[in-house]
Amino acid sequence: MNQSQPNNPLHGVTLKAMMEYLVNEYGWDELADRIQINCFAFEPSINSSLKFLRKTDWARAKVERLYLNSISFDQRHGAKQEAEEERKIDLASVWDQARKK
């Protein structure tokens, strides 16, 4: 049963990778504020969180949703940054051209 999942954005992303990303992005305190789960608030660790999330479907769904929202925000933000940088380069070249005349 080796089916590819082209429409699944979580395909190939492990729960551990998601947790590491979220902890790096938000930290434990903000993560506990965003998702009210005790394993994020009291003596948090990746391993204890993974144990809980693997047993609890509703909590895992919340973590996956936050991960997807964070990734899509980063992608949108990165695209905006690239567009702004390109526009700055274009504007700089316009000014450079005006100076040369």
C-alpha positions in Angstrom: 0.0 0.0 0.0 2.5 2.6 -1.2 0.2 5.5 -2.3 1.5 9.0 -2.7 -0.5 11.8 -1.2 0.1 14.9 -3.3 -2.8 16.9 -1.7 -1.7 16.2 1.9 0.5 19.0 3.2 1.5 16.8 6.2 2.7 13.9 4.1 6.2 13.1 5.2 6.2 15.4 8.2 6.7 13.6 11.4 5.0 14.7 14.6 8.4 15.2 16.2 9.4 17.6 13.3 6.1 19.5 13.8 6.8 19.9 17.6 10.4 21.0 17.1 9.2 23.6 14.6 6.5 24.9 16.8 8.7 25.0 19.9 11.4 26.9 17.9 8.8 29.2 16.4 6.7 30.0 19.5 8.4 28.6 22.6 6.7 26.6 25.3 4.9 29.4 27.0 3.2 30.8 23.8 2.5 27.3 22.6 0.7 26.6 25.9 -1.3 29.8 25.4 -2.3 28.9 21.9 -3.1 25.3 22.7 -4.2 24.6 26.2 -2.6 21.3 26.9 -1.0 20.5 30.2 2.1 18.9 28.7 2.9 22.2 27.1 2.5 24.2 30.3 3.9 22.0 33.1 7.4 20.6 32.7 7.3 20.6 28.9 9.5 18.4 26.8 9.3 17.1 23.3 9.2 13.5 24.4 6.4 13.9 26.9 4.4 15.9 24.4 4.9 13.3 21.7 3.6 10.6 24.1 0.5 12.5 24.8 -0.2 13.6 21.3 0.2 10.1 19.9 -2.6 8.9 22.3 -4.9 11.9 22.0 -6.4 12.6 18.6 -8.0 16.0 19.4 -4.8 17.4 20.7 -2.8 16.1 17.8 -5.4 17.7 15.4 -4.8 21.1 17.2 -1.1 20.8 16.9 -1.3 19.9 13.2 -3.6 22.8 12.5 -1.3 25.3 14.2 1.6 23.8 12.3 -0.1 24.2 9.0 -1.2 27.7 9.8 2.3 28.6 10.8 3.9 27.1 7.7 1.4 28.8 5.4 2.0 32.1 7.2 5.7 31.7 6.8 5.3 30.9 3.1 3.1 33.9 2.5 5.4 36.2 4.5 8.4 34.9 2.6 6.7 35.5 -0.7 5.9 39.1 0.4 9.5 39.6 1.4 10.8 38.4 -1.9 8.4 40.6 -3.8 9.4 43.6 -1.7 13.1 42.9 -2.3 12.5 42.6 -6.0 10.6 45.9 -6.0 13.4 47.6 -4.1 15.9 46.3 -6.7 13.7 47.6 -9.5 13.4 51.0 -7.8 17.1 51.2 -7.2 17.8 50.5 -10.8 15.3 53.3 -11.8 17.2 55.7 -9.6 20.5 54.5 -11.0 19.3 55.0 -14.5 18.0 58.5 -13.7 21.4 59.4 -12.2 23.2 58.2 -15.3 21.2 60.5 -17.6 
